[in-house]
Amino acid sequence: MFCTILSGALYGVSAYPVGVEVDISQGLPGFSMVGSLGAEVRESRERVTVALKNAGFDLPPRHITVNLSPADKRKEGSAYDLPIAVGILEAMEYFPQGAAKDILFLGELGLDGEVKKVRGVLPIVREAAARGMKECIVPAVNASEGAVIPGIKVRGASNIREVFCFLTEEDARLREDILPAAKQPKGTDEPIWAGQYDFSEVNGQETARRAAEIAAAGFHNLLMVGPPGAGKSMIAKRMPGILPPLTLDECLEVTTVASVAGLLEEGQGLVTKRPFQNPHHTISQAALVGGGSNPRPGMISLAHRGVLFLDELPEFQRIALDALRQPLEERKVSIARTAGNVVYPSDFELVCAMNPCPCGYYPDRNRCHCTEAQIKKYMGKVSGPILDRIDLCVELHPVDVAGLQKGQKAESSDDIRKRVWKARELQNKRFRGSRYRFNADIEGADIDLYCALGRDEKECMEKIYKSLKLSARAYHRILKVARTIADLDGAKKISVEHLTEAAFYRPSLEYWI
């Protein structure tokens, strides 16, 4: 007997339908699988066979053939176990033919018949809903994730027996009792700020705090240079707490990337907090930007709509840092393989920290004994093209004891966040109807439209351009930062003061010459 069960597969952060075709025929007993299968999919044969046996289903001594269609696309992962098992049961007439019609199945099977967690449920359920399907049966731990998508019922199953009882039950009310539909979240929760990370705990460093506020308001990239213990990591960890909250669409984007990477916690639905990723400097290029034979999202995609913090920037592999250049401009990363190109989103705010020399104490020659050659080599690990893509660079100096003992708390994250949100509201009005969200998103062709300058301001920028020997990209970045500073001041036009402050945050020629 022949039957087809519906399932789905991932392609980047997108998904496409997969038909699991099962045929049981006379002949020598066997179990063959075809359809361009990866190693995990080929192993489904043993998992499904043993799971069905331990769940109380006897397989007949016949030849079982399973095809995963379309056969020209590579299938990876263990999510096909459940649809294969359901197809075998239907082909063996354990339940009426057509009982599984218009239902999408996903799930890995344990040897005892348990339905285990799989990755990528959210994009697959979204694709099923877009194609007009009404129901999905997924692992119970993934049900909340799939229920985020409106217009489709997502049911969570704990074992293959529950799925069998659901498909054989004719009474609709009893079917709901067996596998109830997961409840759809009403929307994003109130943003949860990391209470243990507050800017009130950062003593001194007013310039760095100001740069962090500007970066958060316009979603600009930030580089902090200073000796060990100056507070660079403290400031970076507090950045997500002053960023605007995620919108519902952004929550879906962040949750989709986490789902594809298999990083959603058990029972988790929408991700409502901005991501904060802090990779170690020994990370490889593939782990940072994504890759592998079956490309997975890297850290820059896991930081999508959030903050990517690179501490000890010069210690990262040069090839890994240079791989960031294109994603920083295009806000996405394209990974090419023989089977095709996979595109992952990478719209993140880059925050970097580094020492000014190998020992960390330059230009304090009482403590720093590095030679000029050592300092130049160390700073040269950060390439010019990467520096060009950093909007703000700020130097931190050690806080004196008076700043630590004064007893008065610094301004809190809540106070800073209020100003950031006001600046963001101005950007919302400015960019309404356009493809931009933040000042940092403005492309060169639209600079004159959104960052218009008067005569005095043009003369000021001409002097800045010549004195700092700027590239065209750096010139545009100063204008975008100045636009954000003006928004924080509530000003409609960019002034000379805004331009000079923005130019102050360009990388110092003392270090990069």
N, C-alpha and C positions, 0 to 999 in steps of 0.2 A: 504494500500500500504506500502511497505517496502523499506528502503534505508539505506545506510551507509555513514557517513561523517567522514573524517579523522581529528584527533586532536592529542594532545600529552600531556604527563605528566612528571613530574620531579621525579628523584630519586637521591638525593644528587645533584651533579653538572652535572649529566648525565640526559638523557631523553629517553623515549621510546614511540612508537606510541600507540594511543588509537583510537579504532573504535567506533564511536557514532552511534549505530543502533537504528533506529526509525521505529516503526510500528503503523499504524493507521487502526483500524478494527471496524467492527460493534459490538454493545454491549452497555452496560451501559456507559454513559459518564464518563470519568475519565482520570487521568494522573498519571501513575506509573513509577518509575525509579528504576533500579536495577544495580548491578555491583560493590559491595563493596564501598559504597559511604560515604564520610565524610559529616559533617553537612552543609558546604557551598555548596556542590554539590547537596544535597537533596533540599536545598532552591532554586535551579535553576528552579524548577517547577513553583514557583510563579513568579519569575523574568521574565522568558521567556514568560509565559502566558500573563502577563500584558504588557510587552514590545511589543509583537506582536499585541495585541489589540490596543495599543496607536499608533502603527506605521501604522494602517489601515488594518491589516489582521484579518479576522474572523476565529476563530477556530471552526470546525464542532462539533456537539454533538456526538462525537464518543470516543472510548477508545484509548488513546495514551500510548504506551509503549516505554520506552527508556532504552537501555542497553549500559553500557560503558564497552567495552571489551579491554583487558582481565579482567574477573570478579574476578580473584584471587589476584589482586593487588589493594591496597587501593588508592582511588582517592580523592584528596584534592584540595581546591581552587575553584575559581569562573570562571576559564578560559573556562569552558565547556558550558557556556551560549550561546555563538555565534554558535558553531557547533550544539547544540541541536536545536536552532531556525532555522538554515539553514536546518537541517534534517526534521523538521516538515513542513517547506514550500515545500521541495521537495516531501515529502510523500503526501502532499495535492495538488500536481501538480500545484503549483504556477509558477514553471519554469520547463523546460524539464528535464526528468530524465537523469542523467549523466553530467549535466552542472557543478556540483561541483566535478566531478571526478578529482583525482590527485591534489586537492587543500587542504592544511591543514588550519584549522580555529582555532583561539584562541581569546578569548575576553569575558569580563564580560558585561552584559547588564544592563543599567539603566531602570527604569520603563517607561521612555519615548522613549526607543529604542536606546539610546546612547551606543556606544561601548567604555567601560572604560578600563583603564590601568590594566594590569596583570603582574605578576612576572614570570621570567624564560623563556622569549621569546627567548633569544639568544641560550641557549642549545637545546631548542626544535626545532628551525629553523635549527641549525647545524645538529641535528639528521635527520631531514627531508631531508636536502641536501645530507647527507651520504646515504640515502635510495633511492636516485634518483628522489625525487619529484622536481617539477619545480616551484611551486607557493605556497605562504602562504598569508593568509589574517589575519592581526592582528590589534589591536587598533592603531589608527593613532599616538598616543603618543609613541608607542613602535616600530614604523616602522624603525626609524634610528638604533635602537638596533639590529633588525633582519637583516638589510641590511649589517651589518658587514660581514656576511657569503657569500662567493662568490658562484656562480653557481646556485642560486635560486632567483626568483623574490619575493620580499616582498612588499605587498600592505597594506597601512594603511587605515582603515575604521573608520569613525566618528560615523556612526549610521547604524542600520539594513537596512534602506531603500537604502543606497548606495550599500550595499552588494547585495540586491535583484536586483537593477538595473544592477549591474555588471554581475550577473548570467543570467539575461534574455536578455541582449544585445548580438546580434550575430555578429555585426560589431567589428572587433578586434581593430580598431582605436578608436572607441567610447568607448570601454571597457577601453582602456588606459586613456581616459579623465576622466572616472568615478572614477577609482581607479588606479592612476599612480603608477608605481613601485618606491619604495624609492631608492635613489641613494646610491651606495656603497661607503664608505670612501676610499680614495686613499691609505691610510696607516696611521701610527701614526703621529700625529702632532708633531711639535717641542716640546720637553719637557718644560712644564711651571713650572718655579721655583717660590716658594712662596717668592715674592719680599720683603714682610714685615718681613721675617725671614732670616737674614743674619748674618754670623759669625763675620762680622766687628763690630757688636753691642755688642759682648761679650768681655768685658774688662778683662784683666788678664787671669787667669786660663789656662795657657799654657799647663800644663800637661793634663788637661781634654780635651782641644782642640786637642792635639796630639792623645789622646786615641780615640776621636770621629773620627779622620781622619783614624786611623788604622782600627777601626770598620767598617767604610764605605768602605774602600778599599777591605777588605776581607769578608764583610758581617758577622762580628762577633757580638756576644751579648755583651752588655756593662752595667755595674753597676756603678753609681755615688753615692758616700757617702759624705755628707757634711751638714753644718748647713743651716737653712732657709735663703734664699736670696743670696746664693753663686753662683747661675746661673745654677743649674741642669736642670730645666725645659727649660730655654733659649737654652741650648745646644741641648737638646732632640728635640725641635721643629725645629731646623735647620738641623737635620740629613737628612731628605729626600732631601734637596737642594744640598747635596754633593754626593748622591748616583748615580750610573750610571743610565741613562735613561732606561725605560722599552723597551724591544724588542717587536716586533709585537706579537709573541707567548705569551709573558708575559702579554701584554695588553689584549689579548683574555681571558687569565686565570683570571685576575683581574676583567674584565667586566662580565665574567660568574658568578663569586661569587656574585658580586653586583646585577646582574640580578636575581639570585635565591633568594637573600635576599630582592628583591624589592626596592633597594636603588638607582637605576639609575634615574637621573633627566629626566624630560619630554623632549623628543627629543634628548637625549644624545645617542651617538653611542659608540665608543671605549673610555675606560678610559685610559688616557695617562700619568697620574701622579701617582707616587708611593703612595700607601695608607699610612696614618698616623692615627693610632687609639690610643686614650687616655682614656681608661675606668676609671670610678671612683672606688675608692678602696672598695666601698660597693657592687660591682658587684657580682652576684652569679656565681657558677661554670658553670651552664648551659648556662648563657649568655656569659661567657668568652670563653668556649671551644665549645659551641653548644649543642643543645639538644631539648627536648620537645617530645610530643607523635608523632608528625610528625617532625622529626629533622630538625632544621634550622641551618645555619652556625652561629658560635659565633664570638666574636671579633677577635680571633686569625686567623680565616679564612678570615674575612674582611680585616685583615692586611696582607694577602698573598702578597708576593713580595714587601712588604713595611716595615714599622716600627710599632711595638707595644710598646707603652710607658706606663710603670706601675710606676706612681708616688706614693710616700709613700708606698713603697713595703711591709714593715712589717704589714701595716694596712689591706692588703688583707686577705681574709679568707685563712687559711692554706690549706684547702681542694681544694680551687681554684688554689692556686699556685702549689701544688703538681700535679694537673691535667695537668700542662704544661710540665711535665717531658718527657712524651712519645712524644708529638707533637714536642718538641724542638729537639729530636733525629731523629725522622722519617720524619719530615716535612709534616705530615698529621695527621688528627685526625679521628678516627673510632668511630662512635656512634652506639652501639648495641641496637636494639629493637626486640620485638618478630617477627615483620614482616621482619627483616633482618638487615644487617649492612649498614650504610650510611657513606661514606668516603668523607671528605672535605679536600682540601689542606690547609696547614698552614705553608708555607715556608716564615717566617717573620724574621726580625732582632729585637731581644728583647733589648730594652733600659729601664733600671730601675733607679729609684732615691729613696734615702732614707736618713733619718737623722741618726746620729750615736747613738742616745738615744731618749727616749720619749720627752724630752724638746728640743732636737736638737743641743745642744752646747757642748757635750762631744768631746774631752778631756779638754776643757777649764773650769777648776774647779772654775774660778771666776764667771762664768755664769751658769754652769751646777751643779745642786744639786741632780741629780739622784743617787740612791744607786747602788752599784755594782750588786745587785740582780735584780734591775729594768732594768739596761742596758743589763745584760745577758739574761733576759727574753725577752726583746724587740728584740734584735739581733737574739735570738733563733727562732723567728717566721719565719725566712728565713732558710729553711732546707738545710742541707749539699748537698743533691742531686741537688737542684736547683743551689746552688753556683757552684757546679762542672760543670754545663752546661753554666756558664757565662765565656766568654773568657777573658774579660778585666774588672778590677775593679779599679777605680781611686778615690782618696780622693780630695775633694775641700775644700778650706779654704776661709774665707772672704777676699775680695779684699780691700786693703788699699786705703786711700783717694788719695794717689799719683797716683795710677793706674787709678782712676776714673777721675782725673783732668789733666792728662798729655796731653790731646787734640789730641793725635795721634791715628788714627783709627787702629784697629787690622786687621789682614789679612782677606780678604773677602771670602765668600763661593765660589766665582768663582775661586779664586786662589787655594783653597784647592781642589776643584772639578777637576781641571786640573791634579793635582798629583794623585788623586784617579783614574781618567780615565787611566792614564799611567800605574798605577799598575794593573788596570783591563785588559788592553791590554796584559800585560805579562801573566796574568792568562788565558786569552782567548787562547793564543798560547800554554800554558802549558797543558791545559785540552782539546784541540781540539781532537775530536774523543772519548772522555771519557764521563761519565755521570755527571761529576762535572762542576760547573760554577765558584764557588768562593773557596778560600782557606778554608773557614769555612765548606765547603761541604765534604772535604776529610775524608774518613772513615779510621778506624784503620788499616785495611789490606793494605792500600796504603800509609800509612804515610812514610815508608822507601823509597818509590819510589819518592814521591814529596817533601819530607823534609829530604833529605839525609844529614848526619852529618859527619864531619871529626873527627880525633882522639881528637883534642883539644875540639871540640864542644861536643863530647860524654862525655868527662870528666867533662865539665862544667854542662851538663844536669844531670849527676850522682850526683854532689854536690847539685844542685837545687832540685832534687827529694828527697834527704835525708833531707835537711834542711827545706824544706817546707812541708814535709810529704804528698806528692802528691798522688792522686789516679792515676790509669792508664789513666782514661779519662782526668784528669787535665794535666797529662804529655803530652798527644797528643795535647791538646788545646794550650799549650805553644809552641809546635813545629809549629802548624798552624799559630799562631799569629806571631811567628818569621819569618815564610815564607812570611807573608804579609808585615812585616817591611822591609824585604830584598827587596821585590818588590817595595816598596815606595822609597828605596835607589837605585833601578835599579841594584841590585846585583844578580848574578846568584846563588850564594851559601849562605847558612845561616852561619853567623859568630857568634863568642862568644858575640859580642856586641848586635847582634839581639836577642840572647837567653836571655841575662841578662835584656834587656829592656822588653821583653815579660814576663819574670818572675816577673818583678817589678809590672805588672798589675794583679797579682793574689790577691785574697782577703786577707786583712791584718790580721795577727794573733793577732793584738792588739784588734780587735773587735770580731773575731770568734776564740775561744779557746776551 
